[in-house]
Amino acid sequence: MLLSYLNAELDAKQEYELNLITPFGFNVEIKYNKSFYGFDQRPNQKLNNVTEVHNLFSNSIHIAFESDIHAQGFIRNTQEIESVVITLAIENSTSFEF
């Protein structure tokens, strides 16, 4: 999995807890692997105002995406993800996903 944080590639085999650094949090683009399930992949996702991305939390193979702003979040298996690109959000969006 490629993990890009503010234009820098991070080692996706390491645990990271990336917390918001601006009032609006992050925008996150998730691109899923086509072959993980052996059938149609999950649709790629774009998330608004993410306040925390936690890669490999609790020594697991999962990554968590949370938004305290929108009171939403979810967990994914890192093996099903091709790439995660995290950028700064410049405004408060009306929804978690766009």
N, C-alpha and C positions, 0 to 999 in steps of 0.2 A: 504494500500500500504506500502510495506517495502521500506525505503529510506536509503541506505547505502553510507556513504561518507568516503572514505579513511579508511575502516574497522571499522567505528563507525556507529551504527544505530541511525538515527535522527528521531525525532517525525514528522511523515509525516502530522500531523494535524497543523503544524506550517509553517509560511512562511519563506522560505530561499532563499537568492540570493547568490549562490555559484559561485564565479568568479575564473578564472584561477590563479594558484599560481606558475606555471612554464611556460616557453615559449611555451611548446607544449600543454598546457591545460590538459583536462581529456579524458579518455576513459569511455564510458557509455554503460552499458548493460541494456536494457529494456525488461522485460518479461511481456507479456500481459495476462490478465484474459481470460480464455476460455469461460466464460459464460456471458460476458458483453453484447454482441450483440445478443445472442441467436442463433448464428450460428458460422461458423468458425471464430476463433480469428485472429487478425492481426498477421503476422509473428513477432517473437521476433526480436529486432534490436540491433545492436552493432554500436556505433558511435565513430569516431576518432576526436581528437583535439577539443573537446567541450570547449568553452571559458566561457560559463555561463549556469548554470542550475538554473531556478527560479521556485521554488515550491510555489503554491498558490498565484501567483502574483495578485496584485490588489484585494485581498480578493475573488478570484475566486476559482473554483475547478479544475484549470488547472496547468500544469507544462510545462515550456518552455525549449527547448534545442537549444542553439545557438553556432555557430562556426564562430567567426570573421576570423579565419584562412582560412576556406573554403567558407565563405560568404553564409552559409546555416543555416537553422534552422526550427523548427516546434513546434507546441503546441499540447498537448494531454490532454484529460480529465483524471484526476487522478483515477477516478472510473474504467477505463478500464485497469489500470496497476496493475499487481501483485507486481512487484519489480523493483527498479532502483538501480543499483550498479555503483558507481562512483569511479574510480581509476585514478592515475596519468598516463598521457601519457609520454612515454620516447623518442618518436621521432615524427617528422612531417610526417604524412601519406599523400598519394597522393589523398585520397578521404575521404569524411565525413562519409560514411557508409562502414563497412567491413563485 
